[in-house]
Amino acid sequence: MSKKLLTPVKQDTRERIKRRFLELYKKTSLENIKVSDIIGSLGLARGTFYYHFEDVYSLYGECELDMIHVLESGLDELLVSTVRKDHGEHVKIYKAYLKKYVENRGLLKFFLTGSEGRLFKDVLYESMKRNFNRVLEFSHIPSLQKRKALSIFHSGGLLALLCDWVLNDCSERLEDIAAILVQILYQGIYR
Protein backbone atom coordinates (compact mmCIF):
# COMPACT_ATOMS: atom_id res chain seq x y z
CA MET A 1 0.00 0.00 0.00
CA SER A 2 1.32 3.41 -0.83
CA LYS A 3 1.68 5.82 2.05
CA LYS A 4 -1.25 8.21 2.20
CA LEU A 5 -1.09 11.63 3.76
CA LEU A 6 -3.32 11.19 6.76
CA THR A 7 -5.09 13.75 8.85
CA PRO A 8 -4.29 13.56 12.57
CA VAL A 9 -7.63 11.79 13.17
CA LYS A 10 -6.95 9.19 10.47
CA GLN A 11 -3.39 8.73 11.71
CA ASP A 12 -4.77 8.17 15.23
CA THR A 13 -7.22 5.58 13.84
CA ARG A 14 -4.38 3.83 12.01
CA GLU A 15 -2.30 3.70 15.19
CA ARG A 16 -5.28 2.39 17.21
CA ILE A 17 -5.74 -0.41 14.65
CA LYS A 18 -2.05 -1.30 14.92
CA ARG A 19 -2.11 -1.29 18.73
CA ARG A 20 -5.20 -3.53 18.77
CA PHE A 21 -3.60 -5.89 16.28
CA LEU A 22 -0.47 -6.15 18.44
CA GLU A 23 -2.60 -6.92 21.51
CA LEU A 24 -4.23 -9.77 19.59
CA TYR A 25 -0.94 -10.96 18.10
CA LYS A 26 0.44 -11.40 21.61
CA LYS A 27 -2.37 -13.88 22.29
CA THR A 28 -2.76 -15.83 19.06
CA SER A 29 -1.12 -16.61 15.74
CA LEU A 30 -1.39 -14.29 12.78
CA GLU A 31 -3.56 -16.79 10.89
CA ASN A 32 -6.17 -16.64 13.65
CA ILE A 33 -6.58 -12.86 13.67
CA LYS A 34 -9.57 -11.61 11.70
CA VAL A 35 -10.41 -8.07 10.67
CA SER A 36 -13.59 -8.34 12.75
CA ASP A 37 -11.46 -9.11 15.85
CA ILE A 38 -9.61 -5.85 15.33
CA ILE A 39 -12.43 -3.48 14.45
CA GLY A 40 -15.03 -4.89 16.86
CA SER A 41 -13.48 -3.60 20.06
CA LEU A 42 -12.50 -0.31 18.41
CA GLY A 43 -15.99 0.44 17.15
CA LEU A 44 -14.76 0.89 13.59
CA ALA A 45 -16.40 -0.03 10.31
CA ARG A 46 -14.79 -2.69 8.12
CA GLY A 47 -14.21 -0.07 5.42
CA THR A 48 -12.13 1.98 7.85
CA PHE A 49 -9.78 -0.96 8.30
CA TYR A 50 -9.50 -1.45 4.53
CA TYR A 51 -8.87 2.25 4.02
CA HIS A 52 -5.67 1.82 6.02
CA PHE A 53 -4.62 -1.76 5.30
CA GLU A 54 -5.05 -4.27 2.51
CA ASP A 55 -5.47 -7.17 4.94
CA VAL A 56 -4.24 -8.49 8.29
CA TYR A 57 -0.95 -9.59 6.69
CA SER A 58 -0.16 -6.11 5.40
CA LEU A 59 -0.99 -4.78 8.88
CA TYR A 60 1.47 -7.29 10.36
CA GLY A 61 4.07 -6.21 7.80
CA GLU A 62 3.73 -2.57 8.77
CA CYS A 63 3.96 -3.37 12.49
CA GLU A 64 7.06 -5.45 11.78
CA LEU A 65 8.65 -2.59 9.84
CA ASP A 66 7.75 -0.16 12.63
CA MET A 67 9.72 -2.35 15.03
CA ILE A 68 12.67 -2.57 12.64
CA HIS A 69 12.68 1.24 12.30
CA VAL A 70 12.71 1.60 16.09
CA LEU A 71 15.67 -0.76 16.30
CA GLU A 72 17.47 0.98 13.43
CA SER A 73 17.08 4.47 14.88
CA GLY A 74 20.42 5.60 16.20
CA LEU A 75 22.38 3.20 14.01
CA ASP A 76 24.08 6.04 12.15
CA GLU A 77 25.75 7.16 15.37
CA LEU A 78 26.74 3.55 16.08
CA LEU A 79 28.20 3.17 12.59
CA VAL A 80 30.19 6.41 12.85
CA SER A 81 31.63 5.35 16.20
CA THR A 82 32.65 2.02 14.64
CA VAL A 83 34.55 3.81 11.90
CA ARG A 84 36.24 6.14 14.43
CA LYS A 85 37.43 3.10 16.42
CA ASP A 86 36.92 4.81 19.78
CA HIS A 87 36.35 1.79 22.04
CA GLY A 88 34.97 3.66 25.08
CA GLU A 89 32.61 5.83 23.05
CA HIS A 90 31.50 2.80 21.07
CA VAL A 91 30.47 0.92 24.24
CA LYS A 92 28.45 3.97 25.34
CA ILE A 93 26.69 4.22 21.97
CA TYR A 94 26.10 0.46 21.82
CA LYS A 95 24.42 0.66 25.24
CA ALA A 96 22.06 3.34 23.89
CA TYR A 97 21.33 1.15 20.86
CA LEU A 98 20.68 -1.95 22.99
CA LYS A 99 18.37 0.03 25.27
CA LYS A 100 15.83 -0.08 22.42
CA TYR A 101 15.83 -3.86 22.71
CA VAL A 102 15.26 -3.68 26.45
CA GLU A 103 12.46 -1.12 26.11
CA ASN A 104 10.71 -3.21 23.43
CA ARG A 105 11.57 -6.69 24.69
CA GLY A 106 7.95 -7.71 25.33
CA LEU A 107 6.86 -6.97 21.80
CA LEU A 108 10.12 -8.28 20.34
CA LYS A 109 9.54 -11.60 22.10
CA PHE A 110 6.17 -11.90 20.38
CA PHE A 111 7.66 -11.02 17.01
CA LEU A 112 10.43 -13.58 17.53
CA THR A 113 8.25 -16.41 18.82
CA GLY A 114 4.99 -15.70 16.97
CA SER A 115 3.76 -17.54 13.92
CA GLU A 116 5.85 -15.27 11.70
CA GLY A 117 8.97 -15.42 13.88
CA ARG A 118 11.21 -16.77 11.14
CA LEU A 119 10.13 -13.99 8.80
CA PHE A 120 10.81 -11.35 11.45
CA LYS A 121 14.28 -12.77 12.11
CA ASP A 122 14.99 -12.67 8.37
CA VAL A 123 13.94 -9.01 8.14
CA LEU A 124 16.01 -8.13 11.22
CA TYR A 125 19.01 -10.03 9.83
CA GLU A 126 18.81 -8.17 6.51
CA SER A 127 18.62 -4.87 8.41
CA MET A 128 21.73 -5.75 10.42
CA LYS A 129 23.58 -6.93 7.32
CA ARG A 130 22.67 -3.80 5.36
CA ASN A 131 23.92 -1.59 8.17
CA PHE A 132 27.11 -3.57 8.75
CA ASN A 133 27.82 -3.32 5.01
CA ARG A 134 27.73 0.45 5.46
CA VAL A 135 30.50 0.15 8.06
CA LEU A 136 32.55 -2.05 5.74
CA GLU A 137 32.41 0.62 3.03
CA PHE A 138 34.83 2.58 5.23
CA SER A 139 37.14 -0.35 5.93
CA HIS A 140 40.47 -0.97 4.31
CA ILE A 141 39.50 -4.51 3.32
CA PRO A 142 40.00 -4.67 -0.45
CA SER A 143 38.46 -8.09 -0.96
CA LEU A 144 34.74 -7.98 -1.70
CA GLN A 145 34.54 -11.68 -0.79
CA LYS A 146 36.08 -11.04 2.65
CA ARG A 147 33.79 -8.04 3.30
CA LYS A 148 30.76 -10.16 2.36
CA ALA A 149 31.89 -12.97 4.67
CA LEU A 150 32.47 -10.51 7.55
CA SER A 151 29.03 -8.99 6.99
CA ILE A 152 27.31 -12.37 7.07
CA PHE A 153 29.32 -13.53 10.09
CA HIS A 154 28.82 -10.35 12.11
CA SER A 155 25.12 -9.98 11.26
CA GLY A 156 24.30 -13.62 11.94
CA GLY A 157 26.17 -13.62 15.24
CA LEU A 158 24.64 -10.32 16.34
CA LEU A 159 21.16 -11.54 15.45
CA ALA A 160 21.61 -14.80 17.36
CA LEU A 161 23.05 -13.07 20.41
CA LEU A 162 20.36 -10.37 20.56
CA CYS A 163 17.51 -12.83 19.93
CA ASP A 164 18.78 -15.07 22.71
CA TRP A 165 19.18 -12.06 25.01
CA VAL A 166 15.64 -10.81 24.31
CA LEU A 167 14.10 -14.27 24.64
CA ASN A 168 15.82 -14.55 28.04
CA ASP A 169 14.10 -11.28 29.02
CA CYS A 170 17.32 -9.27 28.69
CA SER A 171 18.47 -10.87 31.94
CA GLU A 172 22.15 -10.17 31.27
CA ARG A 173 23.06 -6.58 31.99
CA LEU A 174 22.89 -4.24 29.03
CA GLU A 175 26.38 -2.95 29.88
CA ASP A 176 27.81 -6.47 29.75
CA ILE A 177 26.23 -7.26 26.36
CA ALA A 178 27.46 -3.94 24.93
CA ALA A 179 31.01 -4.58 26.20
CA ILE A 180 31.03 -8.10 24.74
CA LEU A 181 29.81 -6.92 21.35
CA VAL A 182 32.35 -4.11 21.16
CA GLN A 183 35.16 -6.42 22.29
CA ILE A 184 34.29 -8.89 19.52
CA LEU A 185 34.10 -6.08 16.99
CA TYR A 186 37.47 -4.56 17.97
CA GLN A 187 39.46 -7.57 19.13
CA GLY A 188 37.87 -10.50 17.39
CA ILE A 189 36.47 -13.66 18.91
CA TYR A 190 39.67 -15.12 20.38
CA ARG A 191 40.54 -12.50 23.04
N, C-alpha and C positions, 0 to 999 in steps of 0.2 A: 504494500500500500504506500502510495506517495504521501509524504508529510503534508498535512493541511495546516494552514494558518488557523489556529483555533482561538476563539474568544476566551477570556478567562473562565467563563461558565462552562464552555465545552471542554476546556483543558481540565477543569476540576472534575467534570463527569468522566473524562478519560482516565484520570488518575484514580478515581473511586472504583471504576471497573477493574483497573489493574490491581488495586489493593484487595478487592473482593476475590479476584482470581487467585492471588497469592495465598489468601486465607484458605481457600478451597484446596489449592495445590499442596498445602502443608498436610492435608488430611487424606487426600486420595490421589490416584494416578491421573495423569493428563487425559487419558482416554475416557475416564469416568466423569469428567467435568462437562456439563452441558451449559449452553447459553442461558437457558432458563434458570439454572442454579445461580448464575451470576446476577442476572437482572432482577430476579424475584425479590431478593432482600434489599435491593437498592431502589426498588420502585420505578424501574426504567422500562421503557417499551423496547421490544426486540429490535425495532428499527434504529434505536439509539445505539445499541451495541454494534449493529452492522454499519452504522455511520463511521464508527471509530476503528472497527476491526473486521477483517474478512471472515475469521472464524476463531475458535478457541486456540488453534495452533499458531495463528499469527499473533494472537495476544500473548501466548507463551513466548514466542520468539522475541517480541518487543520487551517483555519483562526480563528475559535472558540478556538481551543487549543492554538494557538499563543497568543490570548488575555488572556486566563487563565494563561499561563506561565508568561506573563508580570505581571499580578496581583499577582501571587504567588512569584515572585522574591522578595527577602527581607523578606520572611516570617520566615526563620530560625532565623533571628535576633529578630523578633517580638516574636517568641515562646520562645527564650532564655530569653528575658526581662520579659515575663510573669512568667516564672519559678522563676526568681530572685526576683520578687515582688518589683521592684524598680519603684514606681508610676511615679515619674518625668521622669525618663529615658524611661519608657513605653509610656508616652504621646508623647515624642519626636520621638520615633521609629514608633508609630502609625501614626503620622503626615507624616512621610516619606512614609509609606505604603499607606496611603490614597491619597498622591500626585499622585500616579499612576492612581487612579480613576479620578482625576481632569484632568490630562494630556490626558487621553483617553476617556473623557466623551462623546465626539461626537460619536465615534465609539461604545462605550458601549451602548449609547441610541439606536442605530440601532440594536445592538444585542438583547437588552432587549425588544424592541417594534416590531422587524421584525417578519416575518412569523414563525420563529423558536425560538421566544422569550422564550417560556416555556422550550424548550430543553436547551437553554443557561442558564436559571436560574437553571435548574436541575444540569447541569454540574458545575456551580459556587457553588451551595449549597454543592455538594459532595466534591468539593475542600476544601471549608471552614470546612466541617465536618471532613474530613480526617486530616486537619492540626490542628483542635482543639483537635482531639483525640490524636495527638502527645503530646500536652500540658498536657492532662489528664494522660498520662503515667507517668508523674512526680508528680502527685498529691498524696495526702495521702487518697484518697477516696477509700476504699476497695471494695465498692459495684459496680460491673460491671453494674448493672441496673441503679444506680444513675449516673455513668459516662456516660452511653449511653444517659440518659435523659438530662443531662447537655449539651452534645455534640449537640443533636438535638435542644434543646432550644436556645443555644448560636448561632449555625450556622443559624438557621431559622431567629432569630431576627436580626443578623448581615446582612444577605442577604436582608431582608426586608428594614432595615434602609438604607443600601448602595444603593439599587435599587431606593428607593424613593429619596434619595439625588441626585443620578445621573440624574434621570428623571426630577428633579427640577433644573437641570443645575448646581448642586453643589453650590446652592445659599447660603446655610449656610456655615459659615467659616470653613475651614478645621480644624483649631485649636479647634473650639467648638465641632465638631463631634468627634475628637480624644479624647478630655477630657470627653465627655459623654460616649464613649465606654469604656474607661479605668475606669471611675467611676463605671459603671455597672459591669465590670469584677472584680474590687477589692472590691466594697462595696455592690453589689447586686442592685436590682431594687427598693428598698424601701428607699433609702437615698437621 
